[in-house]
Amino acid sequence: MLLIIFGSFVLLLVIGTPIGVALGLSTAIVIYTVIKIPLIVVTQRMFTAIDSFSFMAIPFFMLAGSFMASGGVTKRLVNFANSLVGFVRGGLALVVAVTGMFFAAISGSSAATTAALGSTLFDEMEKSGYKRDFAAAIIASGGTTGIVIPPSITLVVFGITAGVSIGDLFLGGFAPGIIMGVSMCIVSYFLCKKKGIKAKGSFSVMNVLRSFKDSFLALMMPVIILGGIYGGIFTPTEAAAVAAVYGLIIGMFVYKELSFKNLPSVILNAAINTTVIMFIVGGANLFGWILTNAQVPHKVATFMVSISTNHIVFLMLVNLLLLFVGTLINASAAVVILVPILFPVAMSFGINPVFFGVLMIVNLAIGCITPPVGLDLFVVSGIAKLPIEKITKAILPYLIVLIVDLLILTYFPQIILFIPHLLGR
């Protein structure tokens, strides 16, 4: 049964089948040929998987990100980031990383963050002397924080799947996301210095204050979300709805770049993206159901415990697995498939669930830029009109430093847990 489900799944991916369809179809093949129960189970299980009030957070966060992106927020965040670091050598590269962190706190998606950075900054970087492959690598790596810094859609999926507080996961994602962003700034600085890319302009306090004032309302969105959750005003799902309304008001009535004319297309785009994610979650849950019936979680747990009873060894094995898986499938799908397998083992080792969840998402974020099939590589490849192979060499320094960050987070869990513990979580 496992041979059929994994074989058909890999074959479907190789021939270019969308991940959600591949997950559902490979499971349907097993149900039809091996288990031999009515195929109606496929739709029932997929529907049951997404029939949750908590999952309503996903379309609302998608809407919030779409409203903010279409309402002129990205441009203002770029201006603010430019006022902070634009004067440093390789300033535009640093602007990408800083804007990526800001936009991650709005979009909740690495692909959306990468697309926003690429559409806004790629042409400007090329005009400023950055080679196309180098600029593409900077932008792809800048998008990795999109699913780490809250409000992250992938953290929402993990929280629902594992039964862990989404608010606590959001708090745990801040420090790793900032560490990743700062690390990429450092790499960009030294690479730009080596390539002879000069600094432009000078630092101005007035410019910082002016751009901060212009982007203040956009930067307030994550504050409102987390403040509302921990102030007991609303749940994470209700926070997502508040964020969507807030994004609509800011884009339409404050920045006035979101009009009634383009509102239907913005909503449609958010609906399409939500549908893709929910279909993937449904298919992944169905796939995971078959694996559970085949006692794969138990077998994996037994195997890992047989290798070592040391939790660090277990975490390193998980890191290797997730870095590989992250290159092949969507992060949300990986979470739904692997959490039922890995989470119980992590709990048996006494690992903090918030720490494990955030570490898992950091792994999958790095997988988004890991060759040969990292998702963000494909996004930026389309923007830069370059083949993946050209970008791969340029992205290696960023990949290395992010893996170093991952190792640091693995050995020092208090980095992830500092803010949750500070707030008594």
SULJO-V636272 format. One record per residue. N is the residue number from 1. OMEGA is omega in whole degrees, -180 to 180 (none if undefined). D_CENTER is the distance of its C-alpha to the mean C-alpha in whole Angstrom. Layout:
n = [N & N]
omega = [OMEGA & OMEGA]
d_center = [D_CENTER & D_CENTER]
//
This chain:
n = [1 & 2 & 3 & 4 & 5 & 6 & 7 & 8 & 9 & 10 & 11 & 12 & 13 & 14 & 15 & 16 & 17 & 18 & 19 & 20 & 21 & 22 & 23 & 24 & 25 & 26 & 27 & 28 & 29 & 30 & 31 & 32 & 33 & 34 & 35 & 36 & 37 & 38 & 39 & 40 & 41 & 42 & 43 & 44 & 45 & 46 & 47 & 48 & 49 & 50 & 51 & 52 & 53 & 54 & 55 & 56 & 57 & 58 & 59 & 60 & 61 & 62 & 63 & 64 & 65 & 66 & 67 & 68 & 69 & 70 & 71 & 72 & 73 & 74 & 75 & 76 & 77 & 78 & 79 & 80 & 81 & 82 & 83 & 84 & 85 & 86 & 87 & 88 & 89 & 90 & 91 & 92 & 93 & 94 & 95 & 96 & 97 & 98 & 99 & 100 & 101 & 102 & 103 & 104 & 105 & 106 & 107 & 108 & 109 & 110 & 111 & 112 & 113 & 114 & 115 & 116 & 117 & 118 & 119 & 120 & 121 & 122 & 123 & 124 & 125 & 126 & 127 & 128 & 129 & 130 & 131 & 132 & 133 & 134 & 135 & 136 & 137 & 138 & 139 & 140 & 141 & 142 & 143 & 144 & 145 & 146 & 147 & 148 & 149 & 150 & 151 & 152 & 153 & 154 & 155 & 156 & 157 & 158 & 159 & 160 & 161 & 162 & 163 & 164 & 165 & 166 & 167 & 168 & 169 & 170 & 171 & 172 & 173 & 174 & 175 & 176 & 177 & 178 & 179 & 180 & 181 & 182 & 183 & 184 & 185 & 186 & 187 & 188 & 189 & 190 & 191 & 192 & 193 & 194 & 195 & 196 & 197 & 198 & 199 & 200 & 201 & 202 & 203 & 204 & 205 & 206 & 207 & 208 & 209 & 210 & 211 & 212 & 213 & 214 & 215 & 216 & 217 & 218 & 219 & 220 & 221 & 222 & 223 & 224 & 225 & 226 & 227 & 228 & 229 & 230 & 231 & 232 & 233 & 234 & 235 & 236 & 237 & 238 & 239 & 240 & 241 & 242 & 243 & 244 & 245 & 246 & 247 & 248 & 249 & 250 & 251 & 252 & 253 & 254 & 255 & 256 & 257 & 258 & 259 & 260 & 261 & 262 & 263 & 264 & 265 & 266 & 267 & 268 & 269 & 270 & 271 & 272 & 273 & 274 & 275 & 276 & 277 & 278 & 279 & 280 & 281 & 282 & 283 & 284 & 285 & 286 & 287 & 288 & 289 & 290 & 291 & 292 & 293 & 294 & 295 & 296 & 297 & 298 & 299 & 300 & 301 & 302 & 303 & 304 & 305 & 306 & 307 & 308 & 309 & 310 & 311 & 312 & 313 & 314 & 315 & 316 & 317 & 318 & 319 & 320 & 321 & 322 & 323 & 324 & 325 & 326 & 327 & 328 & 329 & 330 & 331 & 332 & 333 & 334 & 335 & 336 & 337 & 338 & 339 & 340 & 341 & 342 & 343 & 344 & 345 & 346 & 347 & 348 & 349 & 350 & 351 & 352 & 353 & 354 & 355 & 356 & 357 & 358 & 359 & 360 & 361 & 362 & 363 & 364 & 365 & 366 & 367 & 368 & 369 & 370 & 371 & 372 & 373 & 374 & 375 & 376 & 377 & 378 & 379 & 380 & 381 & 382 & 383 & 384 & 385 & 386 & 387 & 388 & 389 & 390 & 391 & 392 & 393 & 394 & 395 & 396 & 397 & 398 & 399 & 400 & 401 & 402 & 403 & 404 & 405 & 406 & 407 & 408 & 409 & 410 & 411 & 412 & 413 & 414 & 415 & 416 & 417 & 418 & 419 & 420 & 421 & 422 & 423 & 424 & 425]
omega = [180 & 179 & -180 & -175 & 180 & 179 & 180 & 179 & 180 & 180 & 179 & 177 & -178 & -178 & 172 & 178 & 177 & -172 & -179 & 179 & -180 & 179 & -179 & -176 & 179 & 178 & 179 & 178 & 179 & -180 & -177 & -173 & -174 & -176 & 176 & 172 & -177 & -178 & 176 & 178 & -179 & -179 & 180 & -179 & -180 & 179 & -180 & -178 & -176 & -180 & -177 & 178 & -178 & -179 & 176 & 177 & -175 & 179 & 180 & 176 & 176 & 178 & -180 & 179 & 180 & 179 & -178 & -179 & -179 & -176 & 176 & -177 & -177 & -179 & -179 & 177 & 177 & 179 & 179 & 178 & 180 & 179 & -179 & -172 & -175 & -177 & -178 & 176 & -176 & -173 & -178 & 177 & 178 & 178 & 178 & -178 & -179 & 177 & 177 & 178 & 179 & -176 & 176 & -180 & 179 & -171 & -178 & -176 & 179 & 180 & 179 & 179 & 178 & -180 & 180 & 179 & -177 & -179 & -177 & -167 & -173 & -179 & 180 & 179 & 180 & 178 & -178 & 174 & 177 & 174 & -173 & -179 & 179 & 178 & 180 & 179 & 179 & -177 & 179 & -180 & 178 & -180 & -175 & -179 & -176 & 180 & 179 & 179 & -178 & 2 & -178 & 179 & -180 & 175 & 176 & -180 & 179 & -178 & -180 & -177 & -176 & -177 & -180 & -179 & 179 & 178 & 179 & 177 & 177 & 179 & -180 & -177 & -176 & -174 & 178 & 179 & 179 & 178 & 178 & -180 & 180 & 179 & 180 & 174 & -179 & 179 & -180 & -179 & -177 & 177 & 179 & 177 & 179 & -178 & 177 & 178 & -172 & 173 & 179 & 177 & -179 & -179 & 179 & 179 & -180 & 179 & 177 & -179 & -179 & -179 & 177 & 178 & -178 & -177 & -173 & -177 & 177 & -179 & -179 & -175 & 178 & 177 & 179 & -178 & -177 & 178 & 179 & -180 & -176 & 173 & 179 & -178 & 178 & 178 & 177 & 179 & 177 & 178 & 179 & 178 & 177 & 180 & 179 & 178 & 179 & 178 & 178 & -179 & -179 & -177 & -173 & -172 & 179 & 178 & 175 & 177 & 175 & -175 & 176 & -178 & -178 & 180 & 180 & -179 & 178 & 179 & 179 & 179 & 178 & 180 & 179 & 180 & 178 & -180 & 179 & -178 & -177 & 177 & 178 & 180 & 179 & 179 & 180 & 178 & 177 & 179 & 180 & 178 & 178 & 180 & 179 & 178 & 178 & 178 & 178 & 179 & -180 & -179 & 178 & 179 & 180 & -180 & -177 & 178 & 179 & 178 & -179 & 175 & 179 & -176 & 178 & 177 & 178 & -179 & 178 & 176 & 177 & 178 & -179 & -180 & -176 & 177 & 178 & -178 & -178 & 178 & -172 & -173 & 178 & -176 & -180 & 178 & 179 & 180 & -176 & -180 & -169 & -179 & 178 & 180 & -171 & -174 & 178 & 178 & 178 & 179 & 179 & 176 & -180 & -179 & 180 & -176 & 178 & 177 & -178 & -180 & -179 & 179 & 178 & -179 & 176 & 176 & -177 & 176 & 177 & 178 & 180 & 178 & 180 & 177 & 8 & -172 & 176 & -174 & -177 & 176 & 179 & 179 & -177 & 177 & 178 & 180 & -176 & -177 & 179 & 175 & -178 & -176 & -179 & -177 & -174 & -179 & -177 & -175 & -176 & 179 & 179 & 179 & -180 & -177 & 178 & 176 & 175 & 176 & -180 & 180 & 178 & 179 & 180 & -176 & -179 & -177 & -179 & 176 & 179 & -172 & -175 & -177 & 176 & 179 & 179 & -179 & 175 & -180 & none]
d_center = [32 & 29 & 30 & 30 & 27 & 25 & 27 & 27 & 23 & 23 & 26 & 24 & 21 & 23 & 25 & 22 & 22 & 19 & 16 & 17 & 21 & 21 & 20 & 23 & 25 & 25 & 26 & 28 & 30 & 31 & 32 & 34 & 36 & 35 & 35 & 37 & 36 & 36 & 33 & 32 & 31 & 28 & 27 & 28 & 25 & 23 & 24 & 24 & 21 & 19 & 23 & 21 & 21 & 18 & 16 & 18 & 15 & 13 & 15 & 16 & 13 & 13 & 16 & 16 & 13 & 16 & 19 & 17 & 16 & 20 & 22 & 22 & 19 & 17 & 21 & 22 & 19 & 20 & 23 & 23 & 21 & 23 & 26 & 24 & 24 & 25 & 29 & 28 & 28 & 25 & 24 & 22 & 20 & 20 & 19 & 16 & 15 & 16 & 15 & 11 & 11 & 13 & 12 & 8 & 11 & 12 & 9 & 6 & 5 & 4 & 7 & 9 & 9 & 10 & 13 & 14 & 14 & 16 & 18 & 19 & 20 & 21 & 24 & 25 & 24 & 26 & 29 & 29 & 29 & 26 & 26 & 24 & 22 & 22 & 20 & 18 & 17 & 16 & 14 & 12 & 12 & 11 & 8 & 6 & 6 & 4 & 2 & 6 & 8 & 9 & 10 & 6 & 7 & 6 & 8 & 11 & 11 & 12 & 14 & 16 & 16 & 17 & 19 & 18 & 18 & 15 & 16 & 17 & 13 & 12 & 15 & 14 & 11 & 13 & 15 & 12 & 10 & 14 & 15 & 13 & 13 & 17 & 17 & 16 & 19 & 21 & 21 & 21 & 24 & 26 & 25 & 26 & 29 & 30 & 30 & 32 & 30 & 32 & 31 & 31 & 33 & 33 & 32 & 33 & 33 & 34 & 31 & 28 & 30 & 30 & 27 & 25 & 28 & 26 & 23 & 24 & 23 & 19 & 19 & 20 & 18 & 16 & 19 & 20 & 18 & 18 & 22 & 22 & 21 & 23 & 26 & 26 & 26 & 24 & 21 & 17 & 18 & 21 & 19 & 16 & 20 & 21 & 18 & 19 & 22 & 22 & 20 & 23 & 25 & 24 & 23 & 27 & 29 & 28 & 27 & 28 & 26 & 25 & 28 & 30 & 30 & 26 & 25 & 26 & 24 & 21 & 21 & 21 & 18 & 16 & 18 & 18 & 14 & 14 & 17 & 15 & 12 & 15 & 17 & 15 & 15 & 19 & 19 & 17 & 19 & 22 & 22 & 21 & 24 & 26 & 25 & 26 & 29 & 30 & 29 & 27 & 25 & 28 & 29 & 26 & 27 & 30 & 29 & 27 & 30 & 32 & 31 & 30 & 31 & 29 & 25 & 24 & 25 & 23 & 20 & 21 & 21 & 18 & 16 & 18 & 17 & 14 & 14 & 16 & 14 & 11 & 13 & 15 & 13 & 10 & 7 & 9 & 12 & 12 & 11 & 14 & 16 & 16 & 16 & 20 & 21 & 19 & 19 & 23 & 24 & 22 & 24 & 27 & 26 & 26 & 22 & 21 & 19 & 16 & 16 & 16 & 13 & 11 & 12 & 11 & 7 & 8 & 10 & 8 & 6 & 9 & 10 & 8 & 11 & 14 & 17 & 18 & 16 & 12 & 10 & 10 & 14 & 15 & 13 & 15 & 18 & 19 & 19 & 21 & 23 & 23 & 23 & 20 & 23 & 23 & 20 & 20 & 22 & 21 & 18 & 19 & 20 & 16 & 15 & 18 & 18 & 14 & 16 & 18 & 16 & 15 & 19 & 19 & 17 & 18 & 22 & 22 & 20 & 21 & 19 & 16 & 19 & 21 & 20 & 20 & 23 & 25 & 24 & 26 & 23]
//
